[in-house]
Amino acid sequence: QVQLVESGGGLVQPGGSLRLSCAASGSISSLNSMGWYRQAPGKQREFLGRKTGDITNYVDSVKGRFTISRDNAKNTVYLQMNSLKPEDTAVYYCFYSAGMTYWGKGTLVTVSS
């Protein structure tokens, strides 16, 4: 069984930065994907990106602003978010895919002045 716990959310001003963390416990392989989605109020969950081994993929809308990194020794994936905008306000979820997909409970990010 895999469990994921996100942290690092909070209130940030437009233009600011925030780093989210997601710690995984259980049977984790660096060869499987870990990454991030988000869900804004009233919208569907949106894929942001994933890291599988040495390969990282992003949705076009966050390329250049968001960076996903992974510490395999700690079974932790990070989401560094820069130049944040009010439209980035959402609950951010991490996931781990290994045949089935496991989800964290999410962490709220609010971008507002």
C-alpha positions as CSV (number, residue, x, y, z in Angstrom):
1,Q,0.0,0.0,0.0
2,V,1.3,3.5,-0.9
3,Q,0.4,6.6,1.0
4,L,1.1,10.2,-0.2
5,V,1.2,13.3,2.0
6,E,1.5,16.7,0.5
7,S,2.7,19.8,2.3
8,G,3.8,23.3,1.6
9,G,0.6,25.0,0.5
10,G,-0.6,28.3,1.7
11,L,-1.2,31.9,0.8
12,V,1.2,33.7,-1.5
13,Q,1.1,37.0,-3.3
14,P,0.9,37.2,-7.1
15,G,4.4,36.9,-8.5
16,G,5.6,34.9,-5.5
17,S,7.0,31.4,-5.3
18,L,6.0,28.3,-3.3
19,R,7.4,24.8,-3.1
20,L,5.2,21.9,-2.5
21,S,6.4,18.5,-1.2
22,C,4.9,15.1,-1.4
23,A,6.3,12.3,0.7
24,A,5.5,8.8,-0.2
25,S,5.5,5.7,2.0
26,G,5.2,2.1,1.0
27,S,6.7,0.3,-2.0
28,I,8.1,3.1,-4.2
29,S,10.2,2.7,-7.3
30,S,12.0,5.6,-9.1
31,L,11.1,3.9,-12.4
32,N,7.4,4.7,-11.8
33,S,5.8,8.1,-12.2
34,M,5.3,10.7,-9.5
35,G,3.8,14.0,-10.3
36,W,1.2,16.7,-9.7
37,Y,-2.4,17.6,-10.6
38,R,-4.4,20.6,-9.4
39,Q,-8.1,21.4,-9.1
40,A,-9.3,24.9,-9.1
41,P,-12.7,25.8,-7.7
42,G,-15.5,24.8,-10.0
43,K,-13.1,23.2,-12.5
44,Q,-11.9,19.7,-13.4
45,R,-8.7,18.3,-12.1
46,E,-5.8,19.4,-14.3
47,F,-2.6,17.5,-15.0
48,L,0.6,19.6,-14.4
49,G,3.5,17.2,-14.8
50,R,5.2,14.0,-13.9
51,K,8.7,12.7,-13.4
52,T,9.5,9.1,-14.5
53,G,13.1,8.1,-14.0
54,D,15.1,10.9,-15.6
55,I,12.2,12.1,-17.8
56,T,10.0,15.0,-16.7
57,N,6.9,16.2,-18.6
58,Y,4.8,19.3,-18.1
59,V,1.6,20.6,-19.4
60,D,2.2,23.6,-21.6
61,S,0.5,26.1,-19.4
62,V,3.1,25.7,-16.6
63,K,6.3,25.2,-18.6
64,G,8.9,27.6,-17.5
65,R,7.2,28.5,-14.3
66,F,6.8,25.1,-12.5
67,T,9.5,22.6,-11.9
68,I,9.1,19.0,-10.7
69,S,12.0,17.3,-8.9
70,R,12.3,14.1,-7.1
71,D,14.5,12.8,-4.2
72,N,14.4,9.1,-4.6
73,A,16.2,8.5,-1.4
74,K,13.4,10.2,0.5
75,N,10.6,9.0,-1.8
76,T,9.6,12.6,-2.1
77,V,8.5,14.7,-5.1
78,Y,8.6,18.5,-5.2
79,L,6.7,21.1,-7.2
80,Q,8.6,24.4,-7.3
81,M,6.1,27.1,-8.5
82,N,7.4,30.6,-9.5
83,S,5.7,33.7,-10.9
84,L,2.5,32.6,-9.3
85,K,-0.8,34.0,-10.6
86,P,-4.3,34.3,-9.1
87,E,-5.4,31.6,-11.6
88,D,-2.9,29.2,-10.0
89,T,-5.2,29.1,-6.9
90,A,-6.2,25.5,-6.5
91,V,-5.9,22.3,-4.4
92,Y,-2.7,20.6,-5.5
93,Y,-2.5,16.8,-5.5
94,C,0.4,14.5,-6.0
95,F,0.2,11.1,-7.5
96,Y,2.2,7.9,-7.8
97,S,1.5,5.5,-10.7
98,A,2.4,1.8,-10.5
99,G,-0.2,-0.2,-12.3
100,M,-2.8,1.7,-10.3
101,T,-2.6,5.4,-9.3
102,Y,-2.3,6.6,-5.7
103,W,-3.3,10.1,-4.6
104,G,-2.5,12.4,-1.8
105,K,-5.3,14.3,-0.1
106,G,-4.1,17.6,-1.5
107,T,-2.8,20.9,-0.3
108,L,-4.4,24.3,-0.9
109,V,-2.5,27.0,-2.7
110,T,-4.1,30.5,-2.7
111,V,-2.5,33.2,-4.8
112,S,-3.9,36.6,-3.7
113,S,-2.9,40.1,-2.7
